[in-house]
Each structure stands twice: as C-alpha cells, then as structure tokens.
C-alpha cells in the first residue's frame, strides 16, 4: 500500500499514455494489415492474376469460349468463382496449395501446349476429386438445386435434377464436367479411378457427352459409322436421311443430337410408347426392339449423323382458316418451348413444324392419355387447350412447308 501511495502520479499517467499509444498503434496496424490482406486476397482472386502465368493461357482461352464466360445474360464466372472457396479458412488453404502451381510454372512442367495436354487428365481429376470432396461447394455458391424451377428446364435436366434432389446420390461435378474447360479423354491404360467417396455415393464414372450445354452419361471411346448405322437400323422407316415417306413415322433429320439421344433412351427404357410398324418389304417391328441393343457409341454416332441432315417439311394438306387460328393457340401455349413456329431443333423438343400430322396427332393423344412421359409445363399447357384447339394446332404445324 505504501509503495502505491508513494508512486509518482506523473509516472502513472505516463505509463497509461504509453499503453494507450501502444494500443492505438496495434489497433491501427491491425486495420492496415486487414486492409492490405483483404486487397491482396482480392487481387489474387482476379482472373487476370490467375491467368498471368504462361501455362494458364490454354485455360483462359477455353473459359472465354464457354457459357460461364460468354452468355446471353452477361453473368460470368471467373477462375476464383469455381476454384477458390468463399470461407476464409478453406480460402487460405487453397491459396497455400496454389504455391505448387507457381513452383511448376517456374520449373516448366506445363509451359508448352504439348506438356499441358500430357498432364491435362491428371490435373482435371485432381480438381474433380476436390469438388466431389466438398460436394461441389463452389458450384452451389451460384446454383442451388433446392431452388431450381425444374419446369423451366429442358426435359433431361428436369429428370436428372429431380432424381438427384430426391436420391441425393450425385454432386454437380459428376454430370457437369467439361463446361468451362475442354474435358480430357482418359489415356489408354490409365489407372485413374474415382475416389472412394464417389464410389460409395454411386456417382457416375463414365465420360459424359456434352450436348447443348447439358450432359448425358455416355461413353465415347469408339467411333461407329453413323451413316452406316442409319442405313442398317433406321432407313426402312425413317428414310436414308431421316425424312420418312410414312405418315405414321416422324422425320428425324435435323433433330438436336441431345434430343435424339434422350428420345431413344426413352424408347429403350419403355418411358415412351413404342407402336408396332411394318415398312414395305420389312418385318413388323417397333422402336424399343430396334434400339434396345444399341451401344452408347452407336447411339451417339446416329445422333451426330441425323442432326447433320436437313429436315424436309412434309407436303400435306391443311385448312388455312384453322391454321390461322392455330397460330393464335401456338403463340399462347406452345411458342415458349417450340420456338420458330415449331421449326427450331431445340434440345428439349423435336421439330414439329412441317412434321407429319398423323404422327403429331398420335403423340398429343399419348400425352393427353398419360401414355407418354411429359414435364409439368407440357401437361399444364395441354389442360388449358379448349375443344378444337388441337385440330387448329395440327393445321398450323402442317402449314409449315
């Protein structure tokens, strides 16, 4: 007590002042450090920084050609959006691990296009494994499966996303490889396998095929002759170039390759009704029987072949008065999906403008009777049609010659 009483008040004030100054300096230094740290983090997240290394030139070129960089909405994704976590801890770890990329840039591991391609498969698999391990965390920063409006998606996406939401057996990267960079082909004799957690989830391990921005799980190791297959499997009913002479059989020339594959898979699984048909000089058969033994490679070859052919509108009778009324019905209920008067080969719809009236009528009856699988938006539109509207639509589509 005596020592405290004898303590010089000026010294105490001086000590408090020093502590206050020291605390202020530390506080300001912390603010400055935090600001500089944040600026550095932000700067190293910029695509310009990520691609400043010579070895990243290939990646940047591929990104600029992808829908993630160049699209109708103008909403783009840069390197960090897909490869850097948002949370501070994982972000700092990712930055630390990126040091190895700098090291390999210095020693020239991938400093030529040839070296880059030689390592592309291994590099891609490391990224895919990281994304699977985080349940595609960076993808989900922008894309929420739970908030997707499946009715606004193309049919195959609707089916796959609905199933994934229900089963929870896949993560984004299992189906969406190759959407920002070229997907590498697995080298022959490669021992690369999906990680154990992917196998346990039952994730797809085959190489996907990208069509129209979406993906189908097909392997494409072989290259069958599409024209030869079309002659053997399809010509009797659909004609040599996909334009049929039979009213009951649709023209399939010019269809989107994605839509073609999706349709054939529906026949193979029985999801789409397959009526018996007998072409002149041939035995009676149906689409399920014709397609059920097609391999993935053959199906892809056929899709590529027919998508490259020109669709020839049917020359058929129509009532011009009903066709004019049908255009009004089309504009109100069909135009959003079946664009360009039904003549656009969308991934979610075949060409119906100029298609066989008899065929279209049968398919609409299947939809109405629940015999053919359809997305909700198609079912809703059909329910809104009044008596006589289908006849008007059929005449409108027949007019597209």
C-alpha positions as CSV (number, residue, x, y, z in Angstrom):
1,X,0.0,0.0,0.0
2,X,2.8,2.4,0.9
3,X,4.5,1.8,-2.4
4,X,1.3,2.5,-4.3
5,X,0.8,5.7,-2.3
6,X,4.4,6.8,-2.9
7,X,4.1,6.2,-6.7
8,X,4.5,9.3,-8.8
9,X,1.2,10.3,-10.3
10,X,3.0,11.7,-13.4
11,X,4.7,8.3,-13.9
12,X,1.3,6.6,-13.8
13,X,-0.2,9.0,-16.3
14,X,2.8,8.5,-18.5
15,X,2.5,4.7,-18.3
16,X,-1.2,4.9,-19.1
17,X,-0.4,7.2,-22.0
18,X,2.2,4.8,-23.4
19,X,-0.3,1.9,-23.1
20,X,-2.9,3.9,-24.9
21,X,-0.5,4.9,-27.7
22,X,0.7,1.3,-28.0
23,X,-2.8,0.0,-28.1
24,X,-3.7,2.6,-30.7
25,X,-0.7,1.7,-32.8
26,X,-1.6,-2.0,-32.6
27,X,-5.2,-1.2,-33.5
28,X,-4.2,0.9,-36.5
29,X,-1.6,-1.7,-37.6
30,X,-4.4,-4.3,-37.4
31,X,-6.7,-2.2,-39.5
32,X,-3.9,-1.6,-42.1
33,X,-2.9,-5.3,-42.1
34,X,-6.5,-6.4,-42.5
35,X,-7.0,-3.9,-45.3
36,X,-3.8,-4.9,-47.1
37,X,-4.6,-8.6,-46.5
38,X,-8.0,-8.2,-48.0
39,X,-6.7,-6.3,-51.0
40,X,-4.1,-9.0,-51.6
41,X,-6.7,-11.7,-51.3
42,X,-9.0,-9.9,-53.7
43,X,-6.2,-9.2,-56.2
44,X,-5.1,-12.9,-56.2
45,X,-8.7,-13.9,-56.9
46,X,-8.9,-11.9,-60.1
47,X,-8.9,-13.9,-63.3
48,X,-6.2,-11.6,-64.7
49,X,-3.9,-12.7,-61.9
50,X,-4.8,-16.4,-62.1
51,X,-4.0,-16.4,-65.8
52,X,-0.9,-14.2,-65.7
53,X,1.2,-17.4,-65.8
54,X,2.1,-18.5,-69.3
55,X,0.8,-22.1,-68.6
56,X,-2.7,-20.8,-67.9
57,X,-3.2,-19.3,-71.4
58,X,-4.9,-22.5,-72.6
59,X,-7.3,-22.4,-69.6
60,X,-8.2,-18.8,-70.3
61,X,-8.9,-19.4,-74.0
62,X,-11.2,-22.3,-73.1
63,X,-13.0,-20.4,-70.4
64,X,-13.8,-17.5,-72.8
65,X,-15.4,-19.9,-75.2
66,X,-17.7,-21.4,-72.5
67,X,-21.2,-20.4,-71.4
68,X,-19.7,-19.5,-68.0
69,X,-17.9,-16.6,-69.6
70,X,-19.9,-15.7,-72.7
71,X,-23.7,-16.0,-72.5
72,X,-27.0,-14.2,-73.1
73,X,-27.4,-12.8,-69.6
74,X,-23.9,-11.4,-69.3
75,X,-23.4,-13.0,-65.9
76,X,-19.9,-14.5,-65.9
77,X,-17.7,-16.7,-63.7
78,X,-14.0,-16.2,-63.3
79,X,-11.3,-18.6,-62.1
80,X,-11.9,-17.9,-58.3
81,X,-15.7,-18.4,-58.6
82,X,-15.1,-22.1,-59.4
83,X,-11.7,-22.8,-57.8
84,X,-11.5,-20.7,-54.6
85,X,-13.8,-21.3,-51.5
86,X,-15.6,-18.3,-50.1
87,X,-15.0,-19.1,-46.4
88,X,-11.7,-17.7,-45.0
89,X,-10.2,-20.9,-43.7
90,X,-10.7,-23.0,-46.9
91,X,-9.8,-20.0,-48.9
92,X,-6.4,-19.6,-47.2
93,X,-5.7,-23.3,-47.5
94,X,-6.5,-23.1,-51.3
95,X,-4.1,-20.1,-51.6
96,X,-1.4,-22.1,-49.8
97,X,-1.9,-25.1,-52.0
98,X,-1.7,-22.9,-55.1
99,X,2.0,-22.4,-54.3
100,X,2.7,-25.7,-56.0
101,X,1.3,-24.2,-59.3
102,X,3.8,-21.4,-59.0
103,X,6.6,-24.0,-58.5
104,X,5.6,-26.0,-61.5
105,X,5.3,-22.7,-63.6
106,X,8.9,-21.9,-62.6
107,X,10.3,-25.3,-63.5
108,X,8.3,-25.5,-66.7
109,X,6.2,-28.6,-66.0
110,X,3.4,-27.4,-68.3
111,X,4.9,-24.5,-70.1
112,X,4.1,-25.8,-73.6
113,X,0.8,-26.8,-75.1
114,X,2.1,-30.3,-75.6
115,X,3.2,-30.6,-71.9
116,X,-0.1,-29.2,-70.8
117,X,-2.1,-31.8,-72.8
118,X,0.1,-34.5,-71.4
119,X,-0.8,-33.6,-67.8
120,X,-4.4,-32.5,-68.5
121,X,-6.1,-35.8,-67.5
122,X,-4.3,-35.9,-64.1
123,X,-4.8,-32.2,-63.4
124,X,-8.6,-32.5,-64.2
125,X,-9.0,-35.5,-62.0
126,X,-7.4,-33.7,-59.1
127,X,-9.8,-30.8,-59.5
128,X,-12.8,-33.2,-59.9
129,X,-11.8,-35.1,-56.7
130,X,-11.6,-31.8,-54.8
131,X,-15.0,-30.8,-56.0
132,X,-16.6,-34.1,-55.1
133,X,-15.0,-34.0,-51.6
134,X,-16.6,-30.6,-51.0
135,X,-19.9,-31.6,-52.6
136,X,-19.3,-29.2,-55.4
137,X,-19.2,-26.3,-52.9
138,X,-18.2,-23.6,-55.3
139,X,-20.9,-24.7,-57.9
140,X,-23.5,-24.3,-55.2
141,X,-22.5,-20.8,-54.4
142,X,-24.4,-19.8,-57.6
143,X,-26.5,-22.9,-58.4
144,X,-29.0,-24.1,-55.7
145,X,-30.6,-27.4,-56.6
146,X,-33.3,-26.8,-54.0
147,X,-34.3,-23.5,-55.6
148,X,-34.3,-24.7,-59.2
149,X,-37.6,-24.4,-61.2
150,X,-37.4,-27.8,-62.9
151,X,-40.4,-26.9,-65.1
152,X,-38.3,-24.3,-66.9
153,X,-35.5,-26.7,-67.7
154,X,-35.1,-29.0,-70.7
155,X,-36.5,-32.4,-70.2
156,X,-33.3,-34.3,-69.5
157,X,-32.2,-31.7,-66.9
158,X,-35.7,-31.8,-65.3
159,X,-35.5,-35.6,-64.9
160,X,-31.9,-35.7,-63.7
161,X,-32.2,-32.8,-61.2
162,X,-35.4,-34.1,-59.8
163,X,-33.9,-37.5,-59.3
164,X,-30.8,-36.0,-57.7
165,X,-32.8,-33.9,-55.3
166,X,-34.8,-37.0,-54.3
167,X,-32.0,-39.5,-54.1
168,X,-29.0,-37.3,-53.1
169,X,-26.7,-39.7,-54.9
170,X,-24.7,-37.2,-57.1
171,X,-22.9,-33.9,-56.8
172,X,-22.7,-31.3,-59.5
173,X,-19.3,-32.3,-61.0
174,X,-20.5,-35.9,-61.5
175,X,-22.5,-34.8,-64.5
176,X,-21.1,-31.3,-65.4
177,X,-17.5,-31.9,-66.4
178,X,-16.2,-30.0,-69.4
179,X,-18.4,-27.0,-69.2
180,X,-15.6,-24.4,-68.6
181,X,-12.6,-26.2,-70.0
182,X,-12.1,-29.0,-72.5
183,X,-12.8,-32.3,-71.0
184,X,-9.8,-34.6,-71.4
185,X,-10.0,-38.1,-72.8
186,X,-8.8,-40.8,-70.4
187,X,-5.4,-42.1,-71.6
188,X,-5.3,-45.7,-72.6
189,X,-4.0,-47.8,-69.7
190,X,-4.8,-45.1,-67.1
191,X,-5.3,-46.4,-63.6
192,X,-7.1,-43.2,-62.5
193,X,-10.3,-44.1,-60.6
194,X,-12.9,-42.0,-58.8
195,X,-12.2,-41.5,-55.1
196,X,-13.9,-43.9,-52.6
197,X,-16.5,-41.4,-51.5
198,X,-17.7,-41.1,-55.1
199,X,-17.9,-44.8,-55.5
200,X,-19.9,-45.1,-52.2
201,X,-22.3,-42.4,-53.5
202,X,-22.9,-44.3,-56.6
203,X,-21.7,-41.4,-58.7
204,X,-21.4,-41.7,-62.5
205,X,-17.9,-42.7,-63.5
206,X,-18.4,-42.8,-67.3
207,X,-17.2,-39.9,-69.6
208,X,-20.2,-37.6,-70.2
209,X,-21.2,-36.3,-73.6
210,X,-21.9,-32.6,-73.8
211,X,-24.8,-31.5,-76.0
212,X,-26.4,-28.1,-76.0
213,X,-24.9,-27.2,-72.6
214,X,-26.3,-30.2,-70.8
215,X,-24.8,-33.7,-70.3
216,X,-25.7,-37.3,-70.9
217,X,-23.7,-40.1,-69.2
218,X,-22.4,-41.8,-72.4
219,X,-19.0,-43.3,-73.1
220,X,-17.5,-42.3,-76.4
221,X,-14.4,-44.5,-76.8
222,X,-15.4,-45.9,-80.2
223,X,-16.3,-44.2,-83.4
224,X,-19.0,-46.2,-85.2
225,X,-20.1,-45.0,-88.7
226,X,-23.4,-43.1,-88.2
227,X,-24.4,-43.2,-91.9
228,X,-23.9,-47.0,-92.0
229,X,-25.8,-47.5,-88.8
230,X,-28.7,-45.3,-90.1
231,X,-28.9,-47.4,-93.2
232,X,-29.0,-50.7,-91.2
233,X,-31.2,-49.6,-88.3
234,X,-33.3,-46.6,-89.5
235,X,-33.6,-46.3,-93.2
236,X,-36.6,-48.7,-93.7
237,X,-38.9,-46.4,-91.7
238,X,-37.2,-43.1,-91.5
239,X,-35.6,-42.9,-94.9
240,X,-31.9,-42.7,-95.8
241,X,-31.5,-39.2,-94.5
242,X,-34.1,-39.1,-91.7
243,X,-37.0,-37.9,-93.8
244,X,-39.8,-40.6,-93.8
245,X,-42.3,-41.3,-96.5
246,X,-44.8,-42.8,-94.0
247,X,-47.4,-40.7,-92.3
248,X,-47.1,-42.7,-89.0
249,X,-43.3,-42.2,-88.8
250,X,-41.7,-38.8,-88.0
251,X,-39.0,-37.1,-89.8
252,X,-35.9,-37.1,-87.6
253,X,-33.4,-35.2,-89.8
254,X,-32.1,-32.1,-88.2
255,X,-33.1,-33.0,-84.6
256,X,-30.7,-31.8,-81.9
257,X,-28.3,-34.6,-81.1
258,X,-29.2,-34.2,-77.4
259,X,-32.9,-34.6,-78.1
260,X,-32.3,-37.6,-80.3
261,X,-30.3,-39.4,-77.6
262,X,-32.8,-38.5,-74.9
263,X,-35.7,-39.8,-77.1
264,X,-34.0,-43.1,-78.0
265,X,-33.2,-43.7,-74.3
266,X,-36.9,-43.1,-73.5
267,X,-37.8,-45.8,-76.1
268,X,-35.1,-48.2,-74.7
269,X,-36.4,-47.9,-71.2
270,X,-40.1,-48.0,-72.1
271,X,-40.7,-44.5,-70.9
272,X,-42.1,-43.7,-74.3
273,X,-44.7,-45.9,-76.0
274,X,-43.4,-47.9,-79.0
275,X,-46.1,-48.8,-81.5
276,X,-45.6,-51.7,-83.9
277,X,-45.0,-50.7,-87.6
278,X,-44.3,-52.5,-90.8
279,X,-42.3,-50.8,-93.5
280,X,-42.7,-52.1,-97.1
281,X,-40.6,-55.2,-97.7
282,X,-39.6,-55.5,-94.0
283,X,-40.8,-57.3,-90.9
284,X,-43.0,-55.6,-88.4
285,X,-41.1,-54.1,-85.5
286,X,-41.1,-51.2,-83.0
287,X,-38.7,-48.6,-81.7
288,X,-37.9,-50.4,-78.5
289,X,-36.9,-53.6,-80.4
290,X,-34.8,-51.6,-82.9
291,X,-32.9,-49.5,-80.3
292,X,-32.6,-51.7,-77.2
293,X,-29.3,-53.2,-78.2
294,X,-27.7,-50.0,-79.4
295,X,-24.4,-49.2,-77.6
296,X,-23.8,-45.7,-76.3
297,X,-21.2,-45.2,-79.0
298,X,-23.6,-46.3,-81.7
299,X,-26.4,-44.0,-80.3
300,X,-24.0,-41.1,-80.3
301,X,-23.0,-41.8,-83.9
302,X,-26.6,-41.9,-85.0
303,X,-27.4,-38.7,-83.2
304,X,-24.5,-36.9,-84.8
305,X,-25.5,-38.2,-88.3
306,X,-29.2,-37.3,-88.1
307,X,-28.5,-33.9,-86.5
308,X,-26.4,-33.0,-89.6
309,X,-29.2,-33.9,-92.1
310,X,-31.7,-31.3,-93.4
311,X,-35.2,-31.6,-92.1
312,X,-37.7,-31.7,-95.1
313,X,-41.2,-30.5,-94.2
314,X,-44.0,-32.8,-95.2
315,X,-46.1,-31.9,-98.2
316,X,-49.5,-32.4,-96.7
317,X,-53.0,-30.9,-96.8
318,X,-54.1,-28.3,-94.3
319,X,-57.0,-25.9,-93.7
320,X,-55.7,-22.4,-94.0
321,X,-58.5,-21.0,-91.8
322,X,-57.8,-23.5,-89.0
323,X,-54.1,-22.8,-89.5
324,X,-54.6,-19.1,-88.8
325,X,-56.5,-19.9,-85.7
326,X,-53.8,-22.4,-84.8
327,X,-51.2,-19.7,-84.8
328,X,-53.0,-17.9,-82.1
329,X,-53.2,-21.1,-80.0
330,X,-49.5,-21.8,-80.7
331,X,-48.4,-18.2,-79.6
332,X,-50.4,-18.6,-76.4
333,X,-49.5,-22.1,-75.3
334,X,-46.6,-23.5,-77.4
335,X,-44.3,-20.8,-78.5
336,X,-42.2,-20.6,-75.4
337,X,-40.7,-24.1,-75.8
338,X,-41.4,-24.9,-79.5
339,X,-39.8,-21.8,-81.0
340,X,-39.8,-20.5,-84.6
341,X,-43.3,-21.9,-85.3
342,X,-42.0,-25.3,-84.2
343,X,-39.1,-25.4,-86.6
344,X,-36.3,-24.9,-84.2
345,X,-34.4,-28.1,-83.2
346,X,-34.3,-27.4,-79.5
347,X,-32.6,-29.8,-77.0
348,X,-36.0,-30.1,-75.3
349,X,-38.2,-30.5,-78.4
350,X,-38.1,-32.1,-81.8
351,X,-39.0,-30.3,-84.9
352,X,-42.8,-30.2,-85.1
353,X,-43.3,-27.5,-87.8
354,X,-43.8,-29.4,-91.0
355,X,-43.9,-32.7,-89.2
356,X,-46.4,-35.5,-90.2
357,X,-49.9,-34.5,-89.0
358,X,-50.8,-38.2,-88.3
359,X,-47.7,-38.6,-86.1
360,X,-48.3,-35.4,-84.2
361,X,-51.9,-36.3,-83.5
362,X,-50.9,-39.7,-82.1
363,X,-48.3,-38.1,-79.8
364,X,-50.7,-35.5,-78.5
365,X,-53.2,-38.3,-77.7
366,X,-50.4,-40.1,-75.8
367,X,-49.7,-37.0,-73.8
368,X,-53.4,-36.4,-73.0
369,X,-53.9,-40.1,-72.0
370,X,-50.8,-40.2,-69.9
371,X,-49.1,-42.8,-72.0
372,X,-46.1,-40.6,-72.8
373,X,-44.0,-39.0,-70.1
374,X,-44.1,-35.3,-70.1
375,X,-42.8,-32.4,-68.0
376,X,-45.3,-30.4,-66.0
377,X,-45.3,-27.4,-68.3
378,X,-46.4,-29.5,-71.2
379,X,-49.2,-31.1,-69.1
380,X,-50.4,-27.7,-67.9
381,X,-50.5,-26.3,-71.5
382,X,-52.5,-29.3,-72.7
383,X,-55.0,-28.9,-69.9
384,X,-55.6,-25.3,-70.9
385,X,-56.5,-26.2,-74.5
386,X,-60.1,-25.8,-75.5
387,X,-62.1,-28.1,-77.7
388,X,-60.9,-27.8,-81.3
389,X,-57.6,-26.3,-80.3
390,X,-55.6,-29.4,-81.1
391,X,-57.1,-29.5,-84.6
392,X,-56.1,-25.9,-85.1
393,X,-52.5,-26.6,-83.9
394,X,-52.2,-29.6,-86.2
395,X,-53.2,-27.5,-89.2
396,X,-50.9,-24.7,-88.2
397,X,-47.9,-27.0,-88.0
398,X,-48.9,-28.7,-91.2
399,X,-48.8,-25.3,-92.9
400,X,-45.0,-25.0,-92.2
401,X,-43.9,-26.3,-95.6
